[in-house]
């Protein structure tokens, strides 16, 4: 979503670059409204699919032999969601425009635990996050410094 926020800023700038000859400018669409609509849409999409994510996590934890009818289909709807992507520390300004009411919480995890997690990330996702331990330490330092 960080890259999306940057791209939206570029598209807004392009959409307003020619004053009244640009669609967004001629319609008096302000930057805050432009970003806000995209942020609300993303939020609605995530909130709408929260059960799908819960089902996938449950399936992974329960294992393939557990019958589907053991999954609780009724959930207490939460009013917010959390995304702990470390790279978001580089995009706070853009994310703030998408989600003006969001709370940004910076949690410092133990560097050794983070590095260990990054080195084993490929076992969960199938893709490596870092090539080696030194790269993992550098990555951690960049994200927490930001």
N, C-alpha and C positions, 0 to 999 in steps of 0.2 A: 504493500500500500504506500510505502514511501515513494517509490518511483511513480506511482499513480498521481500522488500529490504534486510532484514536480511537473509531470506531463500536463496535468490540469492547469497549472499556472501558465505553462507555455501556450496551451490552447486558448486560455482566456485572453492572454496577451495578443495572440493572433486574431482572436474573435473581436477584439476591440481596437485594433491597431489603426483602423481607418476612420475612426470617429463615427459619425452618423451613416457612413457608407459600410460599416461593419454590422453584422447582424446583432451581436450582443449589445453593442453600444447603441444602436438605433432602437433597441427594445428596452434600454435602460436597465439591463441586467448588471447588477453590481457584483463585484468579486466575492464578497461574503456570501451572497445568495447563491452564486454559481457553485462555490465549494460546498456550501451547506446542503444543497440538494443532492449532490453526489454522496456526501457523508451520510445523510439520512437514508439514502437508497442502500448503501453498503450496510448500514446498521440494520435496516429492515430485512435485508437478505440474510444476514448472519443470524438474526433472531428467529427468522422463519425456519432456518435449517438447523437450529441447535439440537433438535432431536436426532437428526441424521448423524451428526457428529457423536452424540452420546451413544447411539446404537453401534457405530463403528468401534468406538473405544470399548464398549461393553463386549462386543464380539471378540475383539482382540484379547481382552482380559479373560473372558469366560472360556475361550477355546472353541474349536469347531464342533465338538461333540455335544455342547450344551444346546438344548432345543431353543428355537427362537421364541417360543411362548414364555420363556423365563425372563425375557426382557420386559422391564416395566415401561409401558407405553405412556403412562401419565406422569407428567413432570410439573413441578412448580416452575412457572415461567419466571426467569430471572430478568431483571431490568437492565442488566449490563453484561458485557462480555469482556474477556481479557485475552490479549495477545502478547505473549512474552518474547516476541522476536527481538533479539539483541540489536539488529541493524536499525531498528526504529529510532535508536538514540541519535542517528544521523539525520533524521527527518522530522524532528519535533515541530519545527515551524510549519511544514506542510500538513502534517497530521493535525496540528492545532486548527488549521483552517478547515479541514474536513470534519473534524469533531471538536467544535469550540467548547463544548461542555465536558470534554473528556478529562479524566484524571490521569496524569502521567506519574507513575511511581517507579523510581529507580531503585532496584534492589541489587546490592552488592553480594554476589555469591562468592564463596571461597574459590579462589583462583584455581587451586588444584582440582577441585570437583568439576569446575567448568572445563578445564583442559581435558580431563579424563572423559567427560561427556562428549566434547567435540571430537576427540580421537576415535570414539566408538559410535559416532553419529551414523556412519554408513550401515551399521547393523540394523538400525531402525528405519532409515529412509532409503537405503540402497545407494546413496551418494555420499562422498566424503566432503566434509566441511573444510578440513585443513589437511595439509600434506604431512605435517610432522608436529612434534611437541612445541618447537620454537615458534612456528607459525600460529599455533593455538594461543600461546602466551601473548604474542603480538596482537592477535585479533581481540583477545580479551581486553588488553590495555587500551586499544583504539576505541572499543565500544564503551567502556566505562569512563574513559576520559571525555568522550563526546557528551 
